[in-house]
Amino acid sequence: PPPPPPPPPPPPPPPQYSATQRHRIRKFLTTPVPFPLIQMARTFLFAYVFTVPFVLLGDESPLLAHCCQVFILTYGFVGLELVAIELDDPFGEDANDFNNLAMAYTTMEDTYLTMRDVDGPEASRKLRERLREVSPNEREEENLIWNSEVTEATELLGRADSC
Protein backbone atom coordinates (compact mmCIF):
# COMPACT_ATOMS: atom_id res chain seq x y z
CA PRO A 1 0.00 0.00 0.00
CA PRO A 2 1.15 3.56 -0.63
CA PRO A 3 2.40 5.53 2.35
CA PRO A 4 -0.14 7.80 4.03
CA PRO A 5 -0.10 11.42 2.92
CA PRO A 6 1.84 13.80 5.13
CA PRO A 7 -0.18 15.71 7.70
CA PRO A 8 -1.28 19.22 6.72
CA PRO A 9 0.97 22.03 7.87
CA PRO A 10 -0.03 23.72 11.13
CA PRO A 11 -1.97 26.95 10.86
CA PRO A 12 0.08 30.13 11.03
CA PRO A 13 0.45 31.62 14.51
CA PRO A 14 -1.86 34.51 15.36
CA PRO A 15 -0.38 37.99 15.07
CA GLN A 16 1.39 39.24 18.16
CA TYR A 17 0.50 42.69 19.48
CA SER A 18 2.45 44.48 22.12
CA ALA A 19 2.14 47.53 24.32
CA THR A 20 4.59 49.30 22.01
CA GLN A 21 2.24 48.84 19.06
CA ARG A 22 -0.71 50.08 21.12
CA HIS A 23 1.35 53.12 22.13
CA ARG A 24 2.19 53.80 18.47
CA ILE A 25 -1.50 53.69 17.56
CA ARG A 26 -2.36 56.13 20.38
CA LYS A 27 0.51 58.38 19.34
CA PHE A 28 -0.77 58.36 15.75
CA LEU A 29 -4.26 59.25 16.99
CA THR A 30 -3.15 62.09 19.25
CA THR A 31 -0.53 63.67 16.97
CA PRO A 32 -2.24 66.42 14.99
CA VAL A 33 -1.42 67.13 11.38
CA PRO A 34 -0.26 70.72 10.98
CA PHE A 35 -2.99 72.84 9.43
CA PRO A 36 -0.64 74.68 7.01
CA LEU A 37 0.34 71.31 5.53
CA ILE A 38 -3.30 70.45 4.84
CA GLN A 39 -4.04 73.95 3.56
CA MET A 40 -1.12 73.96 1.13
CA ALA A 41 -1.85 70.43 -0.10
CA ARG A 42 -5.45 71.41 -0.90
CA THR A 43 -4.36 74.66 -2.51
CA PHE A 44 -1.94 72.85 -4.82
CA LEU A 45 -4.55 70.18 -5.56
CA PHE A 46 -7.16 72.68 -6.67
CA ALA A 47 -4.63 74.81 -8.54
CA TYR A 48 -3.49 71.72 -10.44
CA VAL A 49 -7.05 70.56 -11.18
CA PHE A 50 -8.13 74.00 -12.44
CA THR A 51 -5.01 74.60 -14.58
CA VAL A 52 -5.03 71.21 -16.37
CA PRO A 53 -7.55 72.38 -19.02
CA PHE A 54 -5.30 75.32 -19.92
CA VAL A 55 -2.33 72.99 -20.37
CA LEU A 56 -4.37 70.89 -22.80
CA LEU A 57 -5.29 73.91 -24.98
CA GLY A 58 -2.20 73.48 -27.15
CA ASP A 59 -2.99 69.82 -27.84
CA GLU A 60 -4.68 68.98 -31.16
CA SER A 61 -6.83 66.14 -29.69
CA PRO A 62 -10.61 66.32 -30.02
CA LEU A 63 -12.64 68.15 -27.38
CA LEU A 64 -14.14 64.91 -26.03
CA ALA A 65 -10.65 63.55 -25.32
CA HIS A 66 -9.77 66.73 -23.40
CA CYS A 67 -12.99 66.49 -21.38
CA CYS A 68 -12.27 62.84 -20.52
CA GLN A 69 -8.70 63.64 -19.48
CA VAL A 70 -9.78 66.52 -17.26
CA PHE A 71 -12.57 64.45 -15.72
CA ILE A 72 -10.32 61.47 -14.96
CA LEU A 73 -7.57 63.67 -13.47
CA THR A 74 -10.04 65.65 -11.37
CA TYR A 75 -11.88 62.53 -10.23
CA GLY A 76 -8.59 60.84 -9.26
CA PHE A 77 -7.05 63.72 -7.36
CA VAL A 78 -10.21 64.75 -5.55
CA GLY A 79 -10.76 61.07 -4.71
CA LEU A 80 -7.27 60.90 -3.22
CA GLU A 81 -8.09 63.99 -1.16
CA LEU A 82 -11.26 62.35 0.18
CA VAL A 83 -9.36 59.16 1.03
CA ALA A 84 -6.79 61.25 2.91
CA ILE A 85 -9.61 62.90 4.87
CA GLU A 86 -11.01 59.47 5.79
CA LEU A 87 -7.58 58.23 6.85
CA ASP A 88 -7.01 61.34 8.96
CA ASP A 89 -9.04 59.82 11.84
CA PRO A 90 -9.11 56.02 11.57
CA PHE A 91 -10.56 55.58 15.08
CA GLY A 92 -14.21 56.48 14.90
CA GLU A 93 -17.64 55.04 14.31
CA ASP A 94 -17.67 55.04 10.50
CA ALA A 95 -18.03 51.73 8.67
CA ASN A 96 -14.48 51.91 7.28
CA ASP A 97 -12.73 52.93 10.53
CA PHE A 98 -10.34 50.77 12.53
CA ASN A 99 -12.29 48.11 14.44
CA ASN A 100 -11.09 48.55 18.04
CA LEU A 101 -13.41 45.93 19.48
CA ALA A 102 -12.27 43.24 17.06
CA MET A 103 -8.65 44.11 17.87
CA ALA A 104 -9.42 43.82 21.59
CA TYR A 105 -11.02 40.40 21.08
CA THR A 106 -8.03 39.26 19.03
CA THR A 107 -5.65 40.50 21.70
CA MET A 108 -7.59 38.70 24.44
CA GLU A 109 -7.64 35.47 22.43
CA ASP A 110 -3.89 35.81 21.90
CA THR A 111 -3.50 36.29 25.66
CA TYR A 112 -5.55 33.17 26.39
CA LEU A 113 -3.59 31.13 23.86
CA THR A 114 -0.25 32.38 25.21
CA MET A 115 -1.30 31.58 28.76
CA ARG A 116 -2.46 28.14 27.66
CA ASP A 117 0.86 27.49 25.94
CA VAL A 118 3.00 28.82 28.81
CA ASP A 119 1.01 28.13 31.99
CA GLY A 120 -1.38 25.43 30.81
CA PRO A 121 -5.09 25.32 30.04
CA GLU A 122 -6.04 25.70 33.72
CA ALA A 123 -4.51 29.21 33.94
CA SER A 124 -6.25 30.27 30.75
CA ARG A 125 -9.58 28.97 32.05
CA LYS A 126 -9.10 30.83 35.37
CA LEU A 127 -8.44 34.10 33.51
CA ARG A 128 -11.60 33.68 31.45
CA GLU A 129 -13.62 33.01 34.61
CA ARG A 130 -12.09 36.01 36.38
CA LEU A 131 -12.98 38.30 33.51
CA ARG A 132 -16.56 37.01 33.58
CA GLU A 133 -16.71 37.74 37.33
CA VAL A 134 -15.85 41.43 36.93
CA SER A 135 -18.83 43.36 38.18
CA PRO A 136 -20.61 45.87 35.93
CA ASN A 137 -19.48 48.65 38.32
CA GLU A 138 -15.82 47.73 37.82
CA ARG A 139 -16.34 47.69 34.06
CA GLU A 140 -18.08 51.06 34.27
CA GLU A 141 -15.12 52.52 36.20
CA GLU A 142 -12.70 51.17 33.59
CA ASN A 143 -14.84 52.66 30.82
CA LEU A 144 -14.88 56.05 32.59
CA ILE A 145 -11.08 56.02 32.83
CA TRP A 146 -10.77 55.06 29.15
CA ASN A 147 -13.32 57.69 28.09
CA SER A 148 -11.50 60.41 30.04
CA GLU A 149 -8.24 59.49 28.27
CA VAL A 150 -9.96 59.66 24.89
CA THR A 151 -11.59 62.99 25.84
CA GLU A 152 -8.20 64.42 26.77
CA ALA A 153 -6.74 63.28 23.45
CA THR A 154 -9.70 64.78 21.58
CA GLU A 155 -9.27 68.09 23.41
CA LEU A 156 -5.60 68.13 22.49
CA LEU A 157 -6.52 67.56 18.85
CA GLY A 158 -9.13 70.32 19.02
CA ARG A 159 -6.60 72.78 20.46
CA ALA A 160 -4.05 71.89 17.80
CA ASP A 161 -6.63 72.31 15.02
CA SER A 162 -7.61 75.77 16.27
CA CYS A 163 -4.01 77.04 16.19
C-alpha positions, -999 to 999 in steps of 0.1 A, spaced: 0 0 0 11 36 -6 24 55 24 -1 78 40 -1 114 29 18 138 51 -2 157 77 -13 192 67 10 220 79 0 237 111 -20 270 109 1 301 110 4 316 145 -19 345 154 -4 380 151 14 392 182 5 427 195 24 445 221 21 475 243 46 493 220 22 488 191 -7 501 211 14 531 221 22 538 185 -15 537 176 -24 561 204 5 584 193 -8 584 158 -43 592 170 -31 621 193 -5 637 170 -22 664 150 -14 671 114 -3 707 110 -30 728 94 -6 747 70 3 713 55 -33 704 48 -40 739 36 -11 740 11 -19 704 -1 -54 714 -9 -44 747 -25 -19 728 -48 -45 702 -56 -72 727 -67 -46 748 -85 -35 717 -104 -70 706 -112 -81 740 -124 -50 746 -146 -50 712 -164 -75 724 -190 -53 753 -199 -23 730 -204 -44 709 -228 -53 739 -250 -22 735 -272 -30 698 -278 -47 690 -312 -68 661 -297 -106 663 -300 -126 681 -274 -141 649 -260 -106 636 -253 -98 667 -234 -130 665 -214 -123 628 -205 -87 636 -195 -98 665 -173 -126 645 -157 -103 615 -150 -76 637 -135 -100 657 -114 -119 625 -102 -86 608 -93 -70 637 -74 -102 648 -55 -108 611 -47 -73 609 -32 -81 640 -12 -113 624 2 -94 592 10 -68 613 29 -96 629 49 -110 595 58 -76 582 69 -70 613 90 -90 598 118 -91 560 116 -106 556 151 -142 565 149 -176 550 143 -177 550 105 -180 517 87 -145 519 73 -127 529 105 -103 508 125 -123 481 144 -111 486 180 -134 459 195 -123 432 171 -86 441 179 -94 438 216 -110 404 211 -80 393 190 -56 405 217 -76 387 244 -76 355 224 -39 358 219 -35 363 257 -55 332 264 -36 311 239 -2 324 252 -13 316 288 -25 281 277 9 275 259 30 288 288 10 281 320 -14 254 308 -51 253 300 -60 257 337 -45 292 339 -62 303 307 -96 290 321 -91 308 354 -84 341 335 -116 337 315 -136 330 346 -121 360 364 -130 383 335 -166 370 336 -167 377 373 -158 414 369 -188 434 382 -206 459 359 -195 486 383 -158 477 378 -163 477 341 -181 511 343 -151 525 362 -127 512 336 -148 527 308 -149 561 326 -111 560 328 -108 551 291 -133 577 281 -115 604 300 -82 595 283 -100 597 249 -116 630 258 -82 644 268 -67 633 234 -97 648 216 -93 681 234 -56 681 225 -65 676 188 -91 703 190 -66 728 205 -40 719 178 -66 723 150 -76 758 163 -40 770 162 
